[in-house]
Amino acid sequence: MSIRKCPFHAPSNPPLPGPPPPPQTEEITDFLSDASTFGMLAAPLAERTTLYRAALAAGQPAPFTTDELTHAGRMAWRNNARCIGRLFWRGLKVRDCRHVAGAEAIFSELCAHLAEATNSGSIRPTMTVFAPSTAHLPGPRIENRQLAGYAGYRDGAQILGDPQNLSFTERALAMGWIPPSTKTPFDLLPWIITGTGEKPRLFPLPPGLIREVHLTHPTLAWFGDLGLRWYAVPTISDHRLIAASTEFSAAPFSGWYMGTEIGARDLGDEARYHQLPAIAQRLGLDLSSPQSLWRDRALLELNVAVLHSYAAAGVTLVDHHTASAQFMRFATQEESAGRPLSAQWDWIVPPMSGSTTPVFHLPMTDRHLLPNFFPPASPA
């Protein structure tokens, strides 16, 4: 079962569709011209274009300055057809860690990344870009789908935790990860990092690194007894950033959640935590007939709990109606700037009350723009 989500909130499984990348000269020209428009070039456009073309012709990564790399990351967010939250693309902070290639150093920078992105709950969109791949040597890699994720344990026909992470959990266990003595549905997974030229290494997480939000409900006192929680900051970590014909195989990106990502998908999906039946039972609903709309009513209360809990914890989160209105503003801005909107309708429309949002009625086309983010080149 394919789980549909914005890639900055949860990575997709299949590769992004689309035609082959354009020739290097065209891609470089488009990127540098855009960077020049926003005042992010270190020198005149013609001079930078010559340097970029010479480096790539020699088989070297593009010679980004830190400002140019920042613009590449921002463009990749702006161009990604599956993300509803792109209105804020110009506010992305890009941490230039291209000098970092070893697993130990990457681990340290990831901890710093999360601290900066979490920002005491006032989440800051943040990307950290590690050493690039070259023609002869793949760059470093983070195998985790996200920097925060919960283990999935198989016990016969039963699964404890997140079914999405079953295979990763098994790999971590095989590499020596020791889970809590009493397993729970919400055990945070370690990181598996491969440095440039190194073998994969396992890194248990320091206590307190991942901020979590325990779910309660504003009017249902029993809701907290369900023991549900989720992490504060979604950080996609296994995707590749491709910009100016250069691949960065490790470029983790943090944003904030849209509430339905957690309530309607992570905790609500049958293939994930499947919490709707338990909530419906506590609500006293009739589960024997779909005409009672027990799923819809339970789904609503679950999403109310998510919005309430993140607000109470002081953690940034956006509801799906506000996110949809923000996307419409983004679409208008892109049109005003002369940039055709690139979007995938089935990913942009929220997974709850979609027809009540303005994006439901917006025609969309995925234009496969670059720079952009792509799934890992091979399975973990």
C-alpha positions as YAML, in Angstrom:
chain: A
units: angstrom
residues:
- id: 1
  name: MET
  ca: [0.00, 0.00, 0.00]
- id: 2
  name: SER
  ca: [1.49, 3.32, -1.04]
- id: 3
  name: ILE
  ca: [1.49, 5.97, 1.65]
- id: 4
  name: ARG
  ca: [0.93, 9.41, 0.12]
- id: 5
  name: LYS
  ca: [2.69, 12.24, 1.86]
- id: 6
  name: CYS
  ca: [4.54, 15.43, 1.24]
- id: 7
  name: PRO
  ca: [8.18, 14.36, 0.90]
- id: 8
  name: PHE
  ca: [9.31, 16.82, 3.53]
- id: 9
  name: HIS
  ca: [7.06, 15.10, 6.04]
- id: 10
  name: ALA
  ca: [7.58, 11.50, 5.03]
- id: 11
  name: PRO
  ca: [9.62, 10.12, 2.13]
- id: 12
  name: SER
  ca: [7.90, 8.31, -0.71]
- id: 13
  name: ASN
  ca: [8.88, 4.82, -1.81]
- id: 14
  name: PRO
  ca: [8.85, 4.97, -5.64]
- id: 15
  name: PRO
  ca: [11.23, 7.23, -7.58]
- id: 16
  name: LEU
  ca: [9.83, 10.55, -8.63]
- id: 17
  name: PRO
  ca: [8.51, 10.26, -12.19]
- id: 18
  name: GLY
  ca: [9.71, 12.48, -14.96]
- id: 19
  name: PRO
  ca: [11.94, 12.89, -17.98]
- id: 20
  name: PRO
  ca: [15.75, 12.76, -17.83]
- id: 21
  name: PRO
  ca: [17.43, 15.89, -16.48]
- id: 22
  name: PRO
  ca: [18.11, 18.61, -19.05]
- id: 23
  name: PRO
  ca: [21.61, 19.05, -20.48]
- id: 24
  name: GLN
  ca: [24.10, 20.45, -17.99]
- id: 25
  name: THR
  ca: [24.42, 23.77, -19.81]
- id: 26
  name: GLU
  ca: [20.68, 24.42, -19.69]
- id: 27
  name: GLU
  ca: [20.34, 23.38, -16.07]
- id: 28
  name: ILE
  ca: [23.30, 25.50, -14.97]
- id: 29
  name: THR
  ca: [22.03, 28.53, -16.88]
- id: 30
  name: ASP
  ca: [18.56, 28.24, -15.35]
- id: 31
  name: PHE
  ca: [19.90, 27.86, -11.82]
- id: 32
  name: LEU
  ca: [22.45, 30.66, -11.98]
- id: 33
  name: SER
  ca: [19.99, 33.02, -13.66]
- id: 34
  name: ASP
  ca: [17.49, 32.42, -10.87]
- id: 35
  name: ALA
  ca: [20.17, 32.86, -8.21]
- id: 36
  name: SER
  ca: [21.21, 36.12, -9.86]
- id: 37
  name: THR
  ca: [17.62, 37.38, -9.75]
- id: 38
  name: PHE
  ca: [17.63, 36.96, -5.98]
- id: 39
  name: GLY
  ca: [21.09, 38.49, -5.51]
- id: 40
  name: MET
  ca: [22.73, 35.23, -4.46]
- id: 41
  name: LEU
  ca: [25.66, 35.08, -6.93]
- id: 42
  name: ALA
  ca: [29.22, 35.74, -5.80]
- id: 43
  name: ALA
  ca: [30.22, 37.33, -9.12]
- id: 44
  name: PRO
  ca: [28.62, 38.40, -12.41]
- id: 45
  name: LEU
  ca: [26.44, 35.76, -14.05]
- id: 46
  name: ALA
  ca: [28.75, 35.20, -17.03]
- id: 47
  name: GLU
  ca: [31.76, 34.66, -14.77]
- id: 48
  name: ARG
  ca: [29.96, 32.17, -12.51]
- id: 49
  name: THR
  ca: [28.53, 30.33, -15.51]
- id: 50
  name: THR
  ca: [32.02, 29.85, -16.95]
- id: 51
  name: LEU
  ca: [33.33, 28.48, -13.64]
- id: 52
  name: TYR
  ca: [30.41, 26.09, -13.22]
- id: 53
  name: ARG
  ca: [30.73, 24.72, -16.74]
- id: 54
  name: ALA
  ca: [34.49, 24.24, -16.35]
- id: 55
  name: ALA
  ca: [34.11, 22.36, -13.07]
- id: 56
  name: LEU
  ca: [31.43, 20.03, -14.38]
- id: 57
  name: ALA
  ca: [33.34, 19.42, -17.61]
- id: 58
  name: ALA
  ca: [36.27, 18.29, -15.43]
- id: 59
  name: GLY
  ca: [34.02, 15.87, -13.54]
- id: 60
  name: GLN
  ca: [33.96, 17.99, -10.39]
- id: 61
  name: PRO
  ca: [30.95, 19.13, -8.35]
- id: 62
  name: ALA
  ca: [29.56, 22.56, -9.10]
- id: 63
  name: PRO
  ca: [31.58, 25.27, -7.27]
- id: 64
  name: PHE
  ca: [28.72, 26.65, -5.16]
- id: 65
  name: THR
  ca: [29.43, 29.44, -2.75]
- id: 66
  name: THR
  ca: [27.47, 29.14, 0.49]
- id: 67
  name: ASP
  ca: [24.95, 31.70, -0.78]
- id: 68
  name: GLU
  ca: [24.57, 29.82, -4.05]
- id: 69
  name: LEU
  ca: [24.13, 26.54, -2.20]
- id: 70
  name: THR
  ca: [21.49, 28.20, -0.04]
- id: 71
  name: HIS
  ca: [19.61, 29.28, -3.14]
- id: 72
  name: ALA
  ca: [19.90, 25.77, -4.59]
- id: 73
  name: GLY
  ca: [18.27, 24.34, -1.48]
- id: 74
  name: ARG
  ca: [15.55, 26.97, -1.54]
- id: 75
  name: MET
  ca: [14.86, 26.36, -5.22]
- id: 76
  name: ALA
  ca: [14.63, 22.62, -4.60]
- id: 77
  name: TRP
  ca: [11.93, 23.25, -2.00]
- id: 78
  name: ARG
  ca: [10.16, 25.74, -4.27]
- id: 79
  name: ASN
  ca: [10.24, 23.26, -7.16]
- id: 80
  name: ASN
  ca: [9.10, 20.14, -5.32]
- id: 81
  name: ALA
  ca: [5.71, 19.24, -6.74]
- id: 82
  name: ARG
  ca: [4.60, 17.22, -3.73]
- id: 83
  name: CYS
  ca: [4.90, 19.81, -0.96]
- id: 84
  name: ILE
  ca: [1.98, 22.01, 0.12]
- id: 85
  name: GLY
  ca: [4.11, 24.21, 2.39]
- id: 86
  name: ARG
  ca: [6.25, 26.03, -0.17]
- id: 87
  name: LEU
  ca: [5.04, 29.56, 0.57]
- id: 88
  name: PHE
  ca: [7.95, 29.91, 2.99]
- id: 89
  name: TRP
  ca: [10.70, 28.67, 0.67]
- id: 90
  name: ARG
  ca: [12.76, 31.87, 0.92]
- id: 91
  name: GLY
  ca: [13.03, 31.44, 4.69]
- id: 92
  name: LEU
  ca: [14.89, 28.11, 4.48]
- id: 93
  name: LYS
  ca: [18.20, 28.07, 6.35]
- id: 94
  name: VAL
  ca: [20.85, 25.98, 4.60]
- id: 95
  name: ARG
  ca: [23.77, 24.74, 6.68]
- id: 96
  name: ASP
  ca: [26.81, 24.33, 4.43]
- id: 97
  name: CYS
  ca: [28.53, 21.15, 5.60]
- id: 98
  name: ARG
  ca: [30.07, 20.09, 2.30]
- id: 99
  name: HIS
  ca: [33.36, 19.61, 4.13]
- id: 100
  name: VAL
  ca: [31.77, 16.89, 6.29]
- id: 101
  name: ALA
  ca: [31.96, 13.37, 4.84]
- id: 102
  name: GLY
  ca: [32.66, 10.94, 7.72]
- id: 103
  name: ALA
  ca: [29.87, 9.24, 9.66]
- id: 104
  name: GLU
  ca: [31.03, 10.44, 13.09]
- id: 105
  name: ALA
  ca: [31.12, 14.08, 12.01]
- id: 106
  name: ILE
  ca: [27.81, 13.73, 10.18]
- id: 107
  name: PHE
  ca: [26.23, 12.42, 13.38]
- id: 108
  name: SER
  ca: [27.40, 15.50, 15.28]
- id: 109
  name: GLU
  ca: [26.07, 17.83, 12.60]
- id: 110
  name: LEU
  ca: [22.71, 16.05, 12.54]
- id: 111
  name: CYS
  ca: [22.36, 16.64, 16.27]
- id: 112
  name: ALA
  ca: [23.13, 20.32, 15.71]
- id: 113
  name: HIS
  ca: [20.69, 20.42, 12.79]
- id: 114
  name: LEU
  ca: [17.84, 19.12, 14.95]
- id: 115
  name: ALA
  ca: [18.59, 21.58, 17.73]
- id: 116
  name: GLU
  ca: [18.48, 24.49, 15.28]
- id: 117
  name: ALA
  ca: [15.37, 23.25, 13.48]
- id: 118
  name: THR
  ca: [13.46, 22.48, 16.69]
- id: 119
  name: ASN
  ca: [14.23, 25.93, 18.10]
- id: 120
  name: SER
  ca: [12.37, 25.28, 21.38]
- id: 121
  name: GLY
  ca: [9.24, 24.42, 19.39]
- id: 122
  name: SER
  ca: [9.21, 27.43, 17.06]
- id: 123
  name: ILE
  ca: [10.33, 25.29, 14.14]
- id: 124
  name: ARG
  ca: [12.71, 26.78, 11.58]
- id: 125
  name: PRO
  ca: [12.87, 25.22, 8.10]
- id: 126
  name: THR
  ca: [16.44, 23.93, 7.97]
- id: 127
  name: MET
  ca: [18.59, 21.93, 5.56]
- id: 128
  name: THR
  ca: [22.10, 20.59, 6.09]
- id: 129
  name: VAL
  ca: [24.07, 19.75, 2.96]
- id: 130
  name: PHE
  ca: [26.93, 17.26, 3.33]
- id: 131
  name: ALA
  ca: [29.74, 16.31, 0.94]
- id: 132
  name: PRO
  ca: [28.63, 15.79, -2.68]
- id: 133
  name: SER
  ca: [28.92, 12.67, -4.74]
- id: 134
  name: THR
  ca: [31.55, 12.62, -7.47]
- id: 135
  name: ALA
  ca: [31.97, 10.65, -10.65]
- id: 136
  name: HIS
  ca: [34.20, 8.18, -8.80]
- id: 137
  name: LEU
  ca: [32.88, 8.14, -5.24]
- id: 138
  name: PRO
  ca: [29.33, 8.21, -3.86]
- id: 139
  name: GLY
  ca: [28.65, 10.78, -1.21]
- id: 140
  name: PRO
  ca: [27.60, 10.00, 2.36]
- id: 141
  name: ARG
  ca: [24.19, 8.59, 3.06]
- id: 142
  name: ILE
  ca: [21.63, 8.58, 5.87]
- id: 143
  name: GLU
  ca: [19.51, 5.44, 5.65]
- id: 144
  name: ASN
  ca: [16.69, 6.60, 7.92]
- id: 145
  name: ARG
  ca: [13.58, 7.82, 6.13]
- id: 146
  name: GLN
  ca: [13.40, 10.61, 8.69]
- id: 147
  name: LEU
  ca: [15.74, 11.58, 11.50]
- id: 148
  name: ALA
  ca: [12.89, 10.81, 13.90]
- id: 149
  name: GLY
  ca: [11.01, 7.55, 13.51]
- id: 150
  name: TYR
  ca: [9.48, 4.82, 15.63]
- id: 151
  name: ALA
  ca: [10.48, 1.18, 15.56]
- id: 152
  name: GLY
  ca: [8.20, -1.49, 14.17]
- id: 153
  name: TYR
  ca: [8.51, -4.92, 15.81]
- id: 154
  name: ARG
  ca: [7.01, -8.05, 14.30]
- id: 155
  name: ASP
  ca: [5.58, -10.59, 16.74]
- id: 156
  name: GLY
  ca: [4.02, -13.35, 14.68]
- id: 157
  name: ALA
  ca: [1.05, -11.83, 12.91]
- id: 158
  name: GLN
  ca: [1.10, -8.76, 15.17]
- id: 159
  name: ILE
  ca: [3.14, -5.58, 14.79]
- id: 160
  name: LEU
  ca: [4.08, -3.32, 17.67]
- id: 161
  name: GLY
  ca: [4.94, 0.21, 16.62]
- id: 162
  name: ASP
  ca: [5.13, 1.66, 13.13]
- id: 163
  name: PRO
  ca: [4.68, -0.92, 10.34]
- id: 164
  name: GLN
  ca: [6.37, 1.50, 7.93]
- id: 165
  name: ASN
  ca: [9.67, 0.96, 9.75]
- id: 166
  name: LEU
  ca: [9.66, -2.83, 10.03]
- id: 167
  name: SER
  ca: [12.54, -3.46, 7.63]
- id: 168
  name: PHE
  ca: [14.64, -0.60, 8.99]
- id: 169
  name: THR
  ca: [14.09, -1.83, 12.55]
- id: 170
  name: GLU
  ca: [15.22, -5.32, 11.58]
- id: 171
  name: ARG
  ca: [18.33, -3.88, 9.96]
- id: 172
  name: ALA
  ca: [19.12, -1.80, 13.04]
- id: 173
  name: LEU
  ca: [18.70, -4.84, 15.29]
- id: 174
  name: ALA
  ca: [20.99, -6.87, 13.03]
- id: 175
  name: MET
  ca: [23.62, -4.12, 13.35]
- id: 176
  name: GLY
  ca: [23.51, -4.29, 17.13]
- id: 177
  name: TRP
  ca: [20.83, -1.82, 18.18]
- id: 178
  name: ILE
  ca: [19.49, -2.62, 21.63]
- id: 179
  name: PRO
  ca: [15.86, -1.48, 22.00]
- id: 180
  name: PRO
  ca: [14.33, -0.63, 25.39]
- id: 181
  name: SER
  ca: [13.94, -3.65, 27.67]
- id: 182
  name: THR
  ca: [10.19, -3.09, 27.54]
- id: 183
  name: LYS
  ca: [9.26, -2.38, 23.95]
- id: 184
  name: THR
  ca: [6.57, 0.21, 23.24]
- id: 185
  name: PRO
  ca: [4.77, 1.47, 20.11]
- id: 186
  name: PHE
  ca: [6.91, 4.61, 20.23]
- id: 187
  name: ASP
  ca: [10.57, 3.58, 20.55]
- id: 188
  name: LEU
  ca: [12.80, 6.04, 18.72]
- id: 189
  name: LEU
  ca: [15.06, 4.43, 16.14]
- id: 190
  name: PRO
  ca: [18.83, 4.94, 15.92]
- id: 191
  name: TRP
  ca: [20.48, 6.43, 12.85]
- id: 192
  name: ILE
  ca: [22.36, 4.42, 10.25]
- id: 193
  name: ILE
  ca: [24.93, 6.59, 8.49]
- id: 194
  name: THR
  ca: [27.39, 5.70, 5.75]
- id: 195
  name: GLY
  ca: [30.26, 8.14, 5.42]
- id: 196
  name: THR
  ca: [32.04, 8.69, 2.12]
- id: 197
  name: GLY
  ca: [34.16, 5.60, 1.48]
- id: 198
  name: GLU
  ca: [32.99, 4.01, 4.76]
- id: 199
  name: LYS
  ca: [30.78, 1.13, 5.82]
- id: 200
  name: PRO
  ca: [27.36, 1.80, 7.41]
- id: 201
  name: ARG
  ca: [27.50, 2.65, 11.11]
- id: 202
  name: LEU
  ca: [24.82, 2.62, 13.78]
- id: 203
  name: PHE
  ca: [24.35, 5.64, 16.05]
- id: 204
  name: PRO
  ca: [21.96, 5.44, 19.04]
- id: 205
  name: LEU
  ca: [20.29, 8.77, 19.74]
- id: 206
  name: PRO
  ca: [21.22, 10.89, 22.76]
- id: 207
  name: PRO
  ca: [18.37, 11.13, 25.29]
- id: 208
  name: GLY
  ca: [16.24, 14.22, 24.74]
- id: 209
  name: LEU
  ca: [17.46, 14.88, 21.20]
- id: 210
  name: ILE
  ca: [14.06, 14.24, 19.61]
- id: 211
  name: ARG
  ca: [11.27, 16.41, 20.97]
- id: 212
  name: GLU
  ca: [7.93, 14.59, 21.19]
- id: 213
  name: VAL
  ca: [4.35, 15.71, 21.76]
- id: 214
  name: HIS
  ca: [1.97, 13.61, 23.87]
- id: 215
  name: LEU
  ca: [-1.58, 13.81, 22.56]
- id: 216
  name: THR
  ca: [-4.52, 15.00, 24.62]
- id: 217
  name: HIS
  ca: [-7.92, 16.37, 23.61]
- id: 218
  name: PRO
  ca: [-9.52, 19.68, 24.62]
- id: 219
  name: THR
  ca: [-12.86, 18.08, 25.60]
- id: 220
  name: LEU
  ca: [-12.31, 14.31, 25.77]
- id: 221
  name: ALA
  ca: [-10.55, 13.69, 29.08]
- id: 222
  name: TRP
  ca: [-9.90, 10.02, 28.31]
- id: 223
  name: PHE
  ca: [-7.95, 10.73, 25.12]
- id: 224
  name: GLY
  ca: [-4.61, 10.96, 26.91]
- id: 225
  name: ASP
  ca: [-5.13, 7.42, 28.20]
- id: 226
  name: LEU
  ca: [-4.58, 6.15, 24.64]
- id: 227
  name: GLY
  ca: [-0.88, 6.91, 25.11]
- id: 228
  name: LEU
  ca: [-0.45, 8.45, 21.66]
- id: 229
  name: ARG
  ca: [2.43, 10.71, 20.80]
- id: 230
  name: TRP
  ca: [4.37, 11.97, 17.80]
- id: 231
  name: TYR
  ca: [7.63, 13.79, 17.22]
- id: 232
  name: ALA
  ca: [7.76, 17.54, 16.78]
- id: 233
  name: VAL
  ca: [9.99, 18.00, 13.74]
- id: 234
  name: PRO
  ca: [9.66, 16.06, 10.48]
- id: 235
  name: THR
  ca: [13.10, 15.76, 8.85]
- id: 236
  name: ILE
  ca: [13.34, 13.91, 5.56]
- id: 237
  name: SER
  ca: [16.81, 12.40, 5.58]
- id: 238
  name: ASP
  ca: [17.23, 9.76, 2.87]
- id: 239
  name: HIS
  ca: [16.54, 11.88, -0.23]
- id: 240
  name: ARG
  ca: [19.09, 13.34, -2.60]
- id: 241
  name: LEU
  ca: [19.40, 17.02, -3.48]
- id: 242
  name: ILE
  ca: [20.26, 17.50, -7.14]
- id: 243
  name: ALA
  ca: [21.28, 21.00, -8.21]
- id: 244
  name: ALA
  ca: [23.40, 22.29, -11.09]
- id: 245
  name: SER
  ca: [24.14, 18.70, -12.19]
- id: 246
  name: THR
  ca: [25.60, 17.95, -8.75]
- id: 247
  name: GLU
  ca: [24.21, 15.28, -6.42]
- id: 248
  name: PHE
  ca: [24.19, 15.62, -2.65]
- id: 249
  name: SER
  ca: [23.24, 12.20, -1.34]
- id: 250
  name: ALA
  ca: [22.84, 13.49, 2.23]
- id: 251
  name: ALA
  ca: [20.90, 16.73, 2.58]
- id: 252
  name: PRO
  ca: [18.37, 16.36, 5.42]
- id: 253
  name: PHE
  ca: [15.52, 18.86, 5.37]
- id: 254
  name: SER
  ca: [13.30, 19.89, 8.30]
- id: 255
  name: GLY
  ca: [9.98, 21.70, 8.13]
- id: 256
  name: TRP
  ca: [6.86, 21.57, 10.25]
- id: 257
  name: TYR
  ca: [3.93, 19.23, 10.11]
- id: 258
  name: MET
  ca: [0.48, 19.73, 8.68]
- id: 259
  name: GLY
  ca: [-1.85, 18.26, 11.27]
- id: 260
  name: THR
  ca: [-3.48, 15.72, 8.97]
- id: 261
  name: GLU
  ca: [-0.08, 14.22, 8.21]
- id: 262
  name: ILE
  ca: [-0.08, 12.92, 11.77]
- id: 263
  name: GLY
  ca: [-3.78, 12.49, 12.52]
- id: 264
  name: ALA
  ca: [-5.12, 11.26, 9.20]
- id: 265
  name: ARG
  ca: [-2.09, 9.29, 8.01]
- id: 266
  name: ASP
  ca: [0.56, 8.37, 10.60]
- id: 267
  name: LEU
  ca: [-1.86, 7.52, 13.40]
- id: 268
  name: GLY
  ca: [-5.05, 6.97, 11.40]
- id: 269
  name: ASP
  ca: [-4.07, 4.78, 8.44]
- id: 270
  name: GLU
  ca: [-4.84, 1.07, 8.64]
- id: 271
  name: ALA
  ca: [-1.32, 0.38, 7.38]
- id: 272
  name: ARG
  ca: [0.21, 2.55, 10.10]
- id: 273
  name: TYR
  ca: [-0.97, 2.96, 13.71]
- id: 274
  name: HIS
  ca: [-4.65, 2.26, 12.87]
- id: 275
  name: GLN
  ca: [-6.11, 4.17, 15.83]
- id: 276
  name: LEU
  ca: [-9.58, 4.97, 14.47]
- id: 277
  name: PRO
  ca: [-11.34, 1.83, 15.80]
- id: 278
  name: ALA
  ca: [-10.01, 2.39, 19.33]
- id: 279
  name: ILE
  ca: [-11.08, 6.03, 19.29]
- id: 280
  name: ALA
  ca: [-14.50, 5.19, 17.86]
- id: 281
  name: GLN
  ca: [-15.06, 2.65, 20.61]
- id: 282
  name: ARG
  ca: [-14.20, 5.20, 23.30]
- id: 283
  name: LEU
  ca: [-16.64, 7.61, 21.62]
- id: 284
  name: GLY
  ca: [-19.37, 4.98, 21.88]
- id: 285
  name: LEU
  ca: [-19.93, 4.81, 18.12]
- id: 286
  name: ASP
  ca: [-21.47, 1.94, 16.17]
- id: 287
  name: LEU
  ca: [-18.60, 0.15, 14.40]
- id: 288
  name: SER
  ca: [-20.87, -2.45, 12.82]
- id: 289
  name: SER
  ca: [-21.94, -0.27, 9.91]
- id: 290
  name: PRO
  ca: [-20.01, 2.22, 7.76]
- id: 291
  name: GLN
  ca: [-23.19, 4.31, 7.61]
- id: 292
  name: SER
  ca: [-22.59, 5.41, 11.19]
- id: 293
  name: LEU
  ca: [-19.56, 7.28, 9.81]
- id: 294
  name: TRP
  ca: [-17.56, 6.11, 12.80]
- id: 295
  name: ARG
  ca: [-14.31, 6.44, 10.89]
- id: 296
  name: ASP
  ca: [-15.05, 10.04, 9.95]
- id: 297
  name: ARG
  ca: [-16.05, 11.03, 13.47]
- id: 298
  name: ALA
  ca: [-13.05, 9.30, 15.05]
- id: 299
  name: LEU
  ca: [-10.76, 10.86, 12.45]
- id: 300
  name: LEU
  ca: [-12.07, 14.32, 13.28]
- id: 301
  name: GLU
  ca: [-11.43, 13.92, 17.00]
- id: 302
  name: LEU
  ca: [-7.96, 12.49, 16.39]
- id: 303
  name: ASN
  ca: [-7.06, 15.52, 14.30]
- id: 304
  name: VAL
  ca: [-8.55, 17.86, 16.89]
- id: 305
  name: ALA
  ca: [-6.25, 16.21, 19.44]
- id: 306
  name: VAL
  ca: [-3.19, 16.68, 17.22]
- id: 307
  name: LEU
  ca: [-3.86, 20.40, 16.67]
- id: 308
  name: HIS
  ca: [-4.66, 20.97, 20.34]
- id: 309
  name: SER
  ca: [-1.62, 19.09, 21.63]
- id: 310
  name: TYR
  ca: [0.96, 20.75, 19.40]
- id: 311
  name: ALA
  ca: [-0.45, 24.18, 20.24]
- id: 312
  name: ALA
  ca: [-0.41, 23.37, 23.96]
- id: 313
  name: ALA
  ca: [3.21, 22.20, 23.67]
- id: 314
  name: GLY
  ca: [4.26, 25.33, 21.79]
- id: 315
  name: VAL
  ca: [5.31, 23.36, 18.71]
- id: 316
  name: THR
  ca: [4.72, 24.77, 15.23]
- id: 317
  name: LEU
  ca: [2.03, 22.93, 13.26]
- id: 318
  name: VAL
  ca: [-0.39, 24.04, 10.55]
- id: 319
  name: ASP
  ca: [-3.95, 22.85, 9.99]
- id: 320
  name: HIS
  ca: [-4.92, 21.66, 6.51]
- id: 321
  name: HIS
  ca: [-7.24, 24.59, 5.77]
- id: 322
  name: THR
  ca: [-4.55, 27.15, 6.56]
- id: 323
  name: ALA
  ca: [-1.95, 25.15, 4.62]
- id: 324
  name: SER
  ca: [-4.24, 25.06, 1.59]
- id: 325
  name: ALA
  ca: [-4.78, 28.82, 1.73]
- id: 326
  name: GLN
  ca: [-1.01, 29.31, 2.00]
- id: 327
  name: PHE
  ca: [-0.48, 27.13, -1.06]
- id: 328
  name: MET
  ca: [-2.92, 29.26, -3.04]
- id: 329
  name: ARG
  ca: [-0.86, 32.32, -2.09]
- id: 330
  name: PHE
  ca: [2.27, 30.47, -3.22]
- id: 331
  name: ALA
  ca: [0.63, 29.63, -6.56]
- id: 332
  name: THR
  ca: [-0.30, 33.29, -7.05]
- id: 333
  name: GLN
  ca: [3.24, 34.40, -6.24]
- id: 334
  name: GLU
  ca: [4.71, 31.93, -8.72]
- id: 335
  name: GLU
  ca: [2.38, 33.15, -11.44]
- id: 336
  name: SER
  ca: [3.27, 36.78, -10.69]
- id: 337
  name: ALA
  ca: [6.97, 35.90, -10.93]
- id: 338
  name: GLY
  ca: [6.46, 34.25, -14.32]
- id: 339
  name: ARG
  ca: [7.22, 30.79, -12.99]
- id: 340
  name: PRO
  ca: [4.73, 28.06, -13.97]
- id: 341
  name: LEU
  ca: [3.36, 26.20, -10.95]
- id: 342
  name: SER
  ca: [4.66, 22.66, -10.55]
- id: 343
  name: ALA
  ca: [2.45, 20.46, -8.37]
- id: 344
  name: GLN
  ca: [0.95, 16.98, -8.05]
- id: 345
  name: TRP
  ca: [-2.75, 17.21, -7.23]
- id: 346
  name: ASP
  ca: [-2.98, 13.89, -5.40]
- id: 347
  name: TRP
  ca: [-0.16, 14.95, -3.06]
- id: 348
  name: ILE
  ca: [-1.19, 18.58, -2.51]
- id: 349
  name: VAL
  ca: [-4.85, 17.97, -1.62]
- id: 350
  name: PRO
  ca: [-5.04, 17.18, 2.12]
- id: 351
  name: PRO
  ca: [-6.03, 13.63, 3.12]
- id: 352
  name: MET
  ca: [-9.01, 14.95, 5.12]
- id: 353
  name: SER
  ca: [-11.86, 17.22, 3.94]
- id: 354
  name: GLY
  ca: [-10.05, 17.73, 0.66]
- id: 355
  name: SER
  ca: [-13.05, 19.08, -1.24]
- id: 356
  name: THR
  ca: [-13.51, 21.85, 1.35]
- id: 357
  name: THR
  ca: [-10.08, 23.31, 0.54]
- id: 358
  name: PRO
  ca: [-9.29, 25.63, -2.39]
- id: 359
  name: VAL
  ca: [-6.48, 23.41, -3.67]
- id: 360
  name: PHE
  ca: [-9.05, 20.72, -4.52]
- id: 361
  name: HIS
  ca: [-10.24, 22.86, -7.44]
- id: 362
  name: LEU
  ca: [-6.80, 23.97, -8.68]
- id: 363
  name: PRO
  ca: [-5.48, 22.37, -11.90]
- id: 364
  name: MET
  ca: [-1.95, 21.08, -11.34]
- id: 365
  name: THR
  ca: [0.90, 19.72, -13.46]
- id: 366
  name: ASP
  ca: [4.21, 18.29, -12.31]
- id: 367
  name: ARG
  ca: [6.81, 20.06, -14.43]
- id: 368
  name: HIS
  ca: [9.78, 18.08, -13.05]
- id: 369
  name: LEU
  ca: [11.82, 21.17, -12.29]
- id: 370
  name: LEU
  ca: [15.42, 21.32, -11.06]
- id: 371
  name: PRO
  ca: [16.94, 21.76, -8.51]
- id: 372
  name: ASN
  ca: [14.84, 19.19, -6.65]
- id: 373
  name: PHE
  ca: [14.79, 16.30, -4.22]
- id: 374
  name: PHE
  ca: [14.82, 12.66, -5.27]
- id: 375
  name: PRO
  ca: [14.54, 9.33, -3.44]
- id: 376
  name: PRO
  ca: [17.74, 7.39, -2.71]
- id: 377
  name: ALA
  ca: [19.42, 5.91, -5.74]
- id: 378
  name: SER
  ca: [19.03, 2.37, -4.41]
- id: 379
  name: PRO
  ca: [17.01, 0.75, -1.61]
- id: 380
  name: ALA
  ca: [18.42, 0.84, 1.87]
...
